[in-house]
């Protein structure tokens, strides 16, 4: 999740006129001037803090908010924005304390939302979810609260509930490209590939320059069997971000499915040039080498993948297949046995000829 706090509207400073008659009022005049001076100074410090926050001078902004609150202890806007500043400084516990105080003074939906962001940053997902829920109870048109709550539900594997929240987010904010993308991903998890394609395209209609959306659209198209369309979308993703190693791996996989093994090999090479410890790309490259009858190369890549992830069942399966063709039957049976142990689909059928 991205934490994206918006600047609060500047506090409106109103000057107060004081008039007193007679020396008997002298003590009251002095006290009133002190109160006015403290309040005005607090407002100035608050506005200064906002300006410094906008310039990303977080430590200086924090100092201004501290002084403003010292002068005006129940200055809710300053307390809230001090919490925002602490969050930016990764003082999440301190931020939560300020949001608690802000909620105690004024049950502002933004305070619930921001407290949810800080709790999420601390890994307190369920507490964050509760805060996002409080936020949307107070403001049924808070698109970000729906979006982030949907994100937690997605992480929890509750994909339909996540879809419901993303739908609320785009109801409020029709151009919310991230919400369309994530709703598409939730639909993909539920194997609604056509629905996923629709949402990814909606996201790209808003912003066509999001490489991860092109990558996701390619993956949904691949699931639907549209390999040419998938390759085109992965290529667009790479065109927008030539360091996108996942898109190289995915394009290689689509080319492999399309029986373009040399093209697949080239893409897996590029993915591994960008990320040397990418076990999936190593196993995929091994599969392409197997198809090109480079069995020794297949064994080498599977061995590297296993060194990175000792529980990678499909790498054992593929290495066993290559060892069989290299006449290493004992080694093949050992690898297939390990693949079965790790739950690799289809591995058990290879064991029939093993002692």
C-alpha positions as CSV (number, residue, x, y, z in Angstrom):
1,X,0.0,0.0,0.0
2,X,1.1,3.5,-0.7
3,X,0.7,6.0,2.1
4,X,-0.5,9.2,0.5
5,X,-1.6,11.8,3.0
6,X,-3.2,15.0,1.6
7,X,-2.5,18.4,3.0
8,X,-5.1,19.6,5.4
9,X,-6.8,23.0,4.6
10,X,-5.0,25.8,6.4
11,X,-6.4,27.0,9.6
12,X,-8.4,30.2,9.3
13,X,-7.0,32.9,11.5
14,X,-9.4,35.5,12.7
15,X,-8.2,38.6,14.7
16,X,-10.2,39.4,17.8
17,X,-10.9,43.1,18.8
18,X,-10.7,43.8,22.5
19,X,-12.0,47.0,24.2
20,X,-12.1,47.8,27.9
21,X,-12.9,50.9,29.8
22,X,-11.5,52.0,33.1
23,X,-8.4,51.2,35.1
24,X,-10.3,48.6,37.0
25,X,-10.2,46.4,33.9
26,X,-6.4,46.6,33.5
27,X,-5.7,43.1,34.8
28,X,-8.3,41.6,32.4
29,X,-6.9,43.6,29.4
30,X,-3.4,42.2,30.0
31,X,-4.7,38.6,30.4
32,X,-6.8,38.9,27.2
33,X,-3.8,40.1,25.2
34,X,-1.7,37.1,26.4
35,X,-4.4,34.7,25.3
36,X,-4.8,36.4,21.9
37,X,-1.0,36.4,21.4
38,X,-0.7,32.7,22.2
39,X,-3.5,31.7,19.9
40,X,-2.2,33.8,17.0
41,X,1.3,32.5,17.4
42,X,0.0,28.9,17.5
43,X,-1.9,29.6,14.2
44,X,1.2,31.0,12.6
45,X,3.3,28.0,13.8
46,X,0.7,25.7,12.4
47,X,0.7,27.3,9.0
48,X,4.5,27.3,9.0
49,X,4.4,23.6,9.8
50,X,2.1,22.9,6.9
51,X,4.4,24.8,4.5
52,X,7.5,22.9,5.8
53,X,5.6,19.6,5.5
54,X,4.7,20.4,1.9
55,X,8.5,21.0,1.2
56,X,9.2,17.7,2.9
57,X,11.1,19.4,5.7
58,X,9.5,16.9,8.2
59,X,11.7,17.5,11.2
60,X,11.2,21.3,11.0
61,X,7.4,20.8,10.5
62,X,7.3,18.6,13.5
63,X,9.0,21.3,15.6
64,X,6.4,23.8,14.5
65,X,3.5,21.6,15.3
66,X,5.0,20.8,18.7
67,X,5.2,24.5,19.5
68,X,1.7,25.2,18.2
69,X,0.3,22.4,20.4
70,X,2.2,23.6,23.4
71,X,0.6,27.0,23.1
72,X,-2.9,25.6,22.3
73,X,-3.1,22.0,23.7
74,X,-6.5,21.2,22.1
75,X,-5.4,22.4,18.6
76,X,-6.9,19.4,16.8
77,X,-5.7,20.3,13.3
78,X,-2.1,20.7,14.6
79,X,-2.3,17.4,16.5
80,X,-3.6,15.6,13.4
81,X,-1.0,17.0,11.1
82,X,1.7,16.3,13.7
83,X,0.6,12.6,13.4
84,X,0.9,12.8,9.6
85,X,4.4,14.2,10.0
86,X,5.4,11.5,12.4
87,X,4.1,8.9,10.0
88,X,6.4,10.3,7.3
89,X,9.3,10.1,9.7
90,X,8.3,6.4,10.4
91,X,7.4,7.1,14.0
92,X,4.2,5.1,13.6
93,X,3.5,4.7,17.3
94,X,3.8,8.4,17.8
95,X,1.6,9.0,14.9
96,X,-1.1,6.7,16.3
97,X,-1.0,8.5,19.6
98,X,-1.7,11.8,17.8
99,X,-4.5,10.3,15.8
100,X,-6.0,8.9,19.0
101,X,-5.9,12.5,20.4
102,X,-7.4,13.9,17.2
103,X,-10.3,11.4,17.3
104,X,-10.9,12.3,21.0
105,X,-11.3,15.9,20.1
106,X,-13.0,15.6,16.7
107,X,-14.2,12.3,15.2
108,X,-12.8,13.3,11.8
109,X,-12.9,10.5,9.2
110,X,-9.4,11.4,8.1
111,X,-8.1,10.7,11.6
112,X,-9.5,7.1,11.4
113,X,-8.1,6.7,7.9
114,X,-4.6,8.0,8.8
115,X,-4.5,5.9,12.0
116,X,-5.3,2.9,9.8
117,X,-2.3,3.7,7.6
118,X,0.0,3.8,10.6
119,X,-1.3,0.6,12.0
120,X,-0.9,-1.1,8.7
121,X,2.7,0.1,8.6
122,X,3.2,-1.7,11.9
123,X,1.7,-4.9,10.6
124,X,-1.5,-4.5,12.6
125,X,-3.7,-5.3,9.6
126,X,-6.9,-6.2,11.5
127,X,-6.7,-3.0,13.6
128,X,-6.1,-1.0,10.4
129,X,-9.1,-2.7,8.8
130,X,-11.3,-1.6,11.7
131,X,-10.1,2.0,11.3
132,X,-10.9,2.0,7.6
133,X,-14.3,0.7,8.5
134,X,-14.8,3.6,11.0
135,X,-13.7,6.0,8.3
136,X,-16.3,4.8,5.8
137,X,-19.0,4.8,8.4
138,X,-18.3,8.5,9.0
139,X,-17.8,9.3,5.3
140,X,-19.4,6.9,2.9
141,X,-17.6,8.6,0.0
142,X,-14.0,8.0,1.2
143,X,-12.5,6.2,-1.8
144,X,-9.1,5.6,-0.3
145,X,-10.5,4.0,2.8
146,X,-12.5,1.5,0.7
147,X,-9.4,0.9,-1.5
148,X,-7.1,0.2,1.4
149,X,-9.7,-1.9,3.3
150,X,-10.1,-3.9,0.1
151,X,-6.3,-4.4,0.0
152,X,-6.3,-6.0,3.4
153,X,-9.2,-8.3,2.5
154,X,-7.3,-9.3,-0.7
155,X,-4.3,-10.1,1.4
156,X,-6.5,-12.2,3.7
157,X,-7.8,-14.2,0.7
158,X,-11.3,-12.8,0.9
159,X,-11.4,-11.8,-2.7
160,X,-15.1,-11.3,-3.1
161,X,-15.2,-8.9,-0.1
162,X,-12.1,-7.1,-1.7
163,X,-14.0,-6.8,-5.0
164,X,-17.0,-5.2,-3.1
165,X,-14.6,-2.6,-1.5
166,X,-12.9,-1.8,-4.8
167,X,-16.3,-1.4,-6.4
168,X,-17.2,1.2,-3.8
169,X,-13.8,3.0,-4.4
170,X,-14.5,3.4,-8.1
171,X,-18.1,4.4,-7.4
172,X,-16.7,7.4,-5.5
173,X,-13.7,8.0,-7.7
174,X,-14.4,7.0,-11.3
175,X,-10.8,7.5,-12.4
176,X,-9.3,5.4,-9.7
177,X,-6.9,3.3,-11.8
178,X,-5.3,1.4,-8.9
179,X,-8.7,0.3,-7.7
180,X,-9.7,-1.0,-11.1
181,X,-6.4,-2.8,-11.3
182,X,-6.7,-4.4,-7.9
183,X,-10.3,-5.4,-8.5
184,X,-9.1,-7.1,-11.7
185,X,-6.5,-9.0,-9.7
186,X,-9.2,-10.1,-7.2
187,X,-11.3,-11.4,-10.1
188,X,-8.3,-13.2,-11.5
189,X,-7.9,-15.0,-8.2
190,X,-11.5,-16.1,-8.5
191,X,-10.8,-17.3,-12.1
192,X,-13.0,-14.6,-13.6
193,X,-10.5,-13.9,-16.3
194,X,-12.9,-12.0,-18.5
195,X,-13.9,-9.7,-15.6
196,X,-10.2,-9.2,-14.8
197,X,-9.5,-8.2,-18.4
198,X,-12.4,-5.7,-18.3
199,X,-11.0,-4.1,-15.1
200,X,-7.4,-3.9,-16.3
201,X,-8.6,-2.2,-19.5
202,X,-10.6,0.2,-17.4
203,X,-7.5,1.0,-15.4
204,X,-5.5,1.6,-18.6
205,X,-8.3,3.8,-20.0
206,X,-7.6,6.1,-17.0
207,X,-3.8,5.8,-17.3
208,X,-2.2,3.9,-20.1
209,X,1.3,4.3,-18.7
210,X,1.1,1.9,-15.8
211,X,3.5,-1.0,-16.6
212,X,2.1,-3.3,-13.9
213,X,-1.4,-3.1,-15.3
214,X,-0.2,-4.1,-18.8
215,X,1.6,-7.0,-17.2
216,X,-1.5,-8.0,-15.3
217,X,-3.7,-7.7,-18.4
218,X,-1.2,-9.9,-20.2
219,X,-1.5,-12.6,-17.5
220,X,-5.3,-12.6,-17.7
221,X,-5.1,-12.8,-21.5
222,X,-2.7,-15.7,-21.2
223,X,-5.2,-17.5,-18.9
224,X,-7.9,-17.0,-21.5
225,X,-5.5,-18.6,-24.1
226,X,-4.9,-15.3,-26.0
227,X,-1.1,-15.7,-26.2
228,X,-0.6,-13.1,-28.9
229,X,-2.5,-10.5,-26.9
230,X,-0.6,-11.5,-23.8
231,X,2.7,-11.1,-25.5
232,X,1.7,-7.6,-26.8
233,X,0.7,-6.5,-23.2
234,X,3.9,-7.8,-21.7
235,X,5.9,-6.0,-24.4
236,X,4.0,-2.7,-23.6
237,X,4.9,-3.2,-19.9
238,X,8.6,-3.7,-20.8
239,X,8.5,-0.6,-23.1
240,X,7.4,1.4,-20.1
241,X,9.9,-0.1,-17.7
242,X,12.8,-2.0,-19.2
243,X,13.9,-3.2,-15.7
244,X,10.6,-5.0,-15.2
245,X,12.1,-8.5,-14.8
246,X,8.7,-10.1,-14.0
247,X,7.3,-8.9,-17.3
248,X,10.3,-10.4,-19.1
249,X,9.7,-13.7,-17.3
250,X,5.9,-13.6,-18.1
251,X,6.5,-12.8,-21.8
252,X,8.9,-15.7,-21.9
253,X,6.3,-18.0,-20.4
254,X,3.7,-16.8,-23.0
255,X,6.2,-17.4,-25.8
256,X,6.9,-20.9,-24.3
257,X,3.2,-21.7,-24.4
258,X,3.2,-20.4,-28.0
259,X,6.0,-22.9,-28.7
260,X,8.5,-20.1,-29.4
261,X,11.2,-21.7,-27.3
262,X,14.1,-19.6,-28.6
263,X,12.1,-16.4,-28.0
264,X,11.2,-17.6,-24.5
265,X,14.9,-18.4,-23.8
266,X,15.8,-14.8,-24.7
267,X,13.2,-13.4,-22.4
268,X,14.3,-15.6,-19.5
269,X,17.9,-14.6,-20.1
270,X,16.8,-10.9,-19.8
271,X,14.8,-11.6,-16.6
272,X,17.9,-13.2,-15.0
273,X,20.2,-10.5,-16.2
274,X,18.0,-8.1,-14.1
275,X,17.5,-10.5,-11.2
276,X,20.1,-13.3,-10.8
277,X,18.3,-15.0,-7.9
278,X,15.0,-15.3,-9.7
279,X,14.2,-19.0,-9.1
280,X,11.0,-18.9,-11.3
281,X,12.9,-17.6,-14.3
282,X,15.7,-20.2,-13.8
283,X,13.2,-23.0,-13.8
284,X,11.4,-21.6,-16.8
285,X,14.7,-21.2,-18.7
286,X,15.4,-24.8,-17.8
287,X,12.1,-25.8,-19.4
288,X,12.9,-23.9,-22.6
289,X,16.4,-25.5,-22.7
290,X,14.7,-28.9,-22.3
291,X,12.5,-28.2,-25.3
292,X,15.6,-27.2,-27.3
293,X,17.3,-30.5,-26.2
294,X,19.9,-28.7,-24.0
295,X,19.5,-31.2,-21.2
296,X,22.7,-30.4,-19.4
297,X,21.8,-26.7,-19.4
298,X,18.4,-27.7,-18.1
299,X,20.0,-29.6,-15.2
300,X,22.3,-26.6,-14.4
301,X,19.4,-24.1,-14.3
302,X,17.2,-26.4,-12.1
303,X,20.1,-26.9,-9.7
304,X,20.6,-23.1,-9.4
305,X,16.8,-22.7,-8.8
306,X,16.9,-25.3,-6.1
307,X,19.9,-23.6,-4.5
308,X,17.7,-20.5,-4.2
309,X,14.6,-22.3,-3.1
310,X,15.2,-25.8,-1.7
311,X,11.4,-26.5,-1.7
312,X,10.9,-25.8,-5.4
313,X,9.2,-29.0,-6.4
314,X,8.9,-28.2,-10.1
315,X,12.6,-27.6,-10.4
316,X,13.2,-31.1,-9.0
317,X,10.6,-32.5,-11.5
318,X,12.3,-30.7,-14.5
319,X,15.8,-31.7,-13.4
320,X,14.6,-35.3,-13.1
321,X,13.2,-35.2,-16.6
322,X,16.5,-33.9,-18.0
323,X,18.6,-36.4,-16.0
324,X,16.5,-39.2,-17.4
325,X,17.5,-38.2,-20.9
326,X,21.1,-37.9,-19.8
327,X,20.9,-41.5,-18.7
328,X,21.2,-40.6,-15.0
329,X,18.3,-42.8,-14.0
330,X,19.2,-42.9,-10.3
331,X,19.5,-39.1,-10.1
332,X,16.2,-38.8,-12.1
333,X,14.3,-41.0,-9.6
334,X,15.8,-39.2,-6.6
335,X,14.6,-35.8,-8.1
336,X,11.1,-37.1,-9.0
337,X,10.8,-38.6,-5.5
338,X,11.6,-35.2,-4.0
339,X,9.2,-33.5,-6.4
340,X,6.4,-35.8,-5.2
341,X,7.3,-35.0,-1.6
342,X,7.0,-31.3,-2.3
343,X,3.7,-31.7,-4.1
344,X,4.7,-31.0,-7.7
345,X,1.7,-31.9,-9.9
346,X,2.4,-34.8,-12.3
347,X,5.6,-35.9,-10.6
348,X,4.2,-39.2,-9.3
349,X,3.6,-40.6,-12.8
350,X,7.4,-40.6,-13.4
351,X,8.1,-42.8,-10.4
352,X,6.5,-45.9,-11.9
353,X,9.8,-47.1,-13.5
354,X,11.9,-46.3,-10.4
355,X,12.9,-48.9,-7.8
